[in-house]
């Protein structure tokens, strides 16, 4: 048991070191030697857990995406109305982005760069399936505008990354009132007029 825990700790240390280095210096300025050094392991140890740097980053992306998705769908049920379900998911995402800053920054970098292989990116999207299903139901019910899921994501989730960045720089604070105001603007952008 102790050996398995030690292995898990080294793997976790490597993933955390990669997260830190990629966030602070970018993918290309996070060589394996620096990752190993920050993780406190010998460089050769990386290859016991990962095939190469791309494999390491891909696996980190999938783990962070899974954690993000778990947080996003906490308390969500398919039995809720489209608006109520979307509101729960949106506030969960907002809270994740504001409280899991390292992970959120990493996902944003991955979303805006070619550092993640397309097959891995598609696998990561599977974690968001409940949101995509909710949007599909909303479109069928005529509650949500018949827009591409990419457009819906751009108008609903991407603004949170911008607001998170403004908060990190001390320009704007997304407090509870700001979250409510932001959600209302988000919902108004995608709901149909009735």
N, C-alpha and C positions, 0 to 999 in steps of 0.2 A: 504493500500500500504506500509506504513511504517513497519508494522509487517512482511509482506512478505520479505521486504528488510532485516530486522533484521535476519530472519530465513536463508535467503540465505547467509548473511555475516557469521553467525555461522557455517553453513555447509562448506562454503569456507575456513573459518579459520581452521576448523578441517582437511580438505583436505590438506591445505598448511602445517599445523603442521606435518601431517603424512609424507608428501613428504620430509620435512626437516629432521625429525627424522630417517626415513628409510634410506635416503641418508647418514646421518652422523653416524648412529649407527647400521644399519641393521634392518631387519624386527623383529627379536626376541628381540632386545634391544630397541624397541619402544613400551613400554606398554601403554595401554589406559590412565593411569593416567598422563603420561608424555605428551601424545598427547593433552589431555584436558588442562593441565597446559599451554603448549605452545600456544594453541589456545585461552586461556583466558576464558574458560568455565568450568562449573562444570562437573566432570566425567560422571554423569548421563545424561547430555545433549547429549553425543555421541549417546546414544541409542534412541534418538528421530529421528535421521537421518539414523542410520546404525544398523543392527542387531547385529553385533559383529565386532571384529577387521578384520577378513577375509573379511567380506562384505565391510568394509571401504576401505581396500587395493584394493579389486577387483574393486570397483567403481572408486577409484582414478586412477587405471591402465587404465580403459576404457576411462575416461575423458582425461587423458594425451595422450593416444593412438589416440583419436579422434582429439585432437589439433595438434598432430604430423602429422596426415594424412591430415588435412586441410592445413597445411603449405606445406606438401610434394607435393600436387597436385595443388597448386596455379599456374595459368597460363598454366596448362596442358590441352591438348585437344586430343581426340582420333583421330582426323584428321591429327595429326603430323606424320611424319615418326617415325619409331621405335627409331632410334638413337636420333632424335631431342626431342621426347617425353621423352625418358630416360634421356637425358641430363638435361632437365628442372627439372624433378623429383629428379635426383641425386644432383644437385646444391641446390635445395630447402631443401633436407635432410641435406646436408652439412651445410648450413646456420643455420638450426634449431639446429643441434647438437652443433654448435659453439656459438650460441646465447641463447639457452634455456638449459643451462648446468644442472640445477637442474632436469628438466624434462627428459633430455636425460640420465642422470645418473640413475634416477629412472627406466626408461624403460630398460636400460642395466641390472640393477640388476634383474628386473622381467624376462628378457629373459634368464638370467643365473642362475636362482634359481627356486625351486618348490613353491615359495611363492604365485604364482598366480594359481588358479584352472584351470585345462585344458579346461573346458568349457568356461571360461572367456577368456583364451588365444586365443581360436578358434574364439570367438566373436570379439576379438581385431583384429584378422587377416582380418576380413571382411573390416576393414577400409583401408586395403592395396590392395583391389581388383583391382583398376585401374592399379596398378603396375603389379600384377599377370596377368591381361588381356593383358597388353602390352608385357610382356615376352612371353605369349602364342602366341600372334600374331607374335612376332619376331621369335619364333621357327618355326611357320607355314610358314613364308615368307623366312626362311632360313638365317635370319640376325643374330640371336642369336643361340649359340650352344644349342643342345637339352639336356640340363642339368636339374636336379631337381630344383624346385624353391628354395629349401633350399640351394643348392649349389650356385645358382645365388645370393641369399641374402647374403650368406657368403662371396662371392667375391666382392660384390658391396656395401653393406651397412655396414657390420661389420667392414671393415677397417676404416670407418669414426669414429667409436667408439674408436678404438685404437689411431687414430690421435688426436681425441679430448682429450683423456687421456694424451697423450704426450704434448699437448699444455697446459693443465691445470697444468702439472708439470713443465712447462717452458723449456722443452727439445726441442720442435719443434713448430714452428708457421705455421699454415696452412693459409697462406695469399692467395690472389687471384691467383698468379702464381702457388702456391702449389696446389690450388684447380683444376686449369686447368690441371696440370701435373697428379694429382691423378685421375681426371676423365678420361683422356686419357689412363692411365694404367688400370683403371676399365673397360672401354669399350673394350680395346684390350683383356682383360681376357675373356670376354663373347661373343664377336662377332665372327662370322664364318669367315674363311679365304676365300676370293674370288679372 
